[in-house]
């Protein structure tokens, strides 16, 4: 079982989604489009805040599915859970993010 935990997404990637997203997209030059830079920074800060509201498993499943683009089957193997359990976890995590977005000021 310890071997399965070693394959999980590193905790620093789970707690800093903004950093992960920044590495996947090109950062605009602030001298050319300051509005875009500010918008991306605000979006990254919001994503970090939303992810901080989730439990470890919820963060991990969302990152695996949408950042790492893993299949439900692959995530199940990584987390040592059935595909049905992963689907349920994804649904709960997305619901919590949706609710947090609707409740934010």
C-alpha distance (Angstrom), angle and dihedral (degrees) to the residues before:
residue distance angle dihedral
X1 . . .
X2 3.80 . .
X3 3.81 88.1 .
X4 3.83 89.8 59.1
X5 3.80 91.3 54.3
X6 3.80 90.4 52.9
X7 3.81 89.8 62.1
X8 3.81 94.1 55.3
X9 3.79 123.0 109.7
X10 3.83 108.2 -82.7
X11 3.81 112.0 -99.1
X12 3.82 92.8 -122.3
X13 3.80 88.7 60.7
X14 3.78 90.5 50.2
X15 3.80 95.5 52.8
X16 3.80 97.2 42.5
X17 3.78 107.9 49.8
X18 3.79 91.1 154.9
X19 3.79 90.0 62.9
X20 3.81 91.4 49.7
X21 3.78 91.9 49.1
X22 3.81 92.2 46.9
X23 3.80 91.0 56.2
X24 3.81 91.1 53.9
X25 3.80 96.1 51.3
X26 3.75 133.7 49.9
X27 3.79 113.6 -104.3
X28 3.81 110.1 -130.1
X29 3.80 120.8 -123.5
X30 3.84 106.8 -102.2
X31 3.80 91.3 -145.1
X32 3.81 90.3 60.8
X33 3.82 103.0 40.8
X34 3.80 116.9 7.5
X35 3.83 92.2 169.6
X36 3.80 91.2 59.8
X37 3.81 91.7 48.4
X38 3.82 91.7 51.0
X39 3.81 91.4 46.0
X40 3.81 92.3 51.8
X41 3.79 92.3 46.8
X42 3.81 91.1 50.9
X43 3.79 90.6 48.2
X44 3.79 92.0 49.8
X45 3.82 91.5 48.4
X46 3.80 90.3 50.5
X47 3.80 91.5 49.6
X48 3.81 91.0 50.5
X49 3.81 90.0 49.9
X50 3.79 92.2 48.8
X51 3.80 92.9 47.3
X52 3.81 90.4 50.0
X53 3.80 88.6 61.2
X54 3.80 91.4 60.5
X55 3.77 129.6 82.3
X56 3.80 120.4 -111.0
X57 3.81 94.3 -98.4
X58 3.80 92.5 47.6
X59 3.82 91.8 50.6
X60 3.77 91.5 46.1
X61 3.79 94.8 50.0
X62 3.83 93.0 48.1
X63 3.80 92.7 48.2
X64 3.78 92.7 46.7
X65 3.79 92.6 48.5
X66 3.79 102.3 40.3
X67 3.80 106.7 21.9
X68 3.79 101.1 31.9
X69 3.85 90.4 32.1
X70 3.80 92.8 -137.7
X71 3.79 121.9 165.0
X72 3.80 121.4 -113.7
X73 3.80 88.2 -109.5
X74 3.82 92.2 53.1
X75 3.80 91.7 48.0
X76 3.80 90.0 49.3
X77 3.80 90.3 53.9
X78 3.79 91.6 47.5
X79 3.80 94.5 47.8
X80 3.81 94.7 36.8
X81 3.82 93.1 -121.1
X82 3.78 136.5 120.2
X83 3.80 121.0 -96.0
X84 3.81 89.0 -112.9
X85 3.83 90.4 54.1
X86 3.82 90.4 50.3
X87 3.81 91.6 49.2
X88 3.82 89.8 51.2
X89 3.80 91.5 47.8
X90 3.82 90.9 49.7
X91 3.80 90.8 50.1
X92 3.81 92.6 50.3
X93 3.80 92.6 46.0
X94 3.81 93.2 49.4
X95 3.81 90.5 47.1
X96 3.82 91.2 52.7
X97 3.81 91.5 49.2
X98 3.81 91.2 47.7
X99 3.81 91.6 49.5
X100 3.80 91.7 48.1
X101 3.80 91.1 51.2
X102 3.80 92.2 50.1
X103 3.83 91.7 47.7
X104 3.81 97.6 47.1
X105 3.82 118.8 109.0
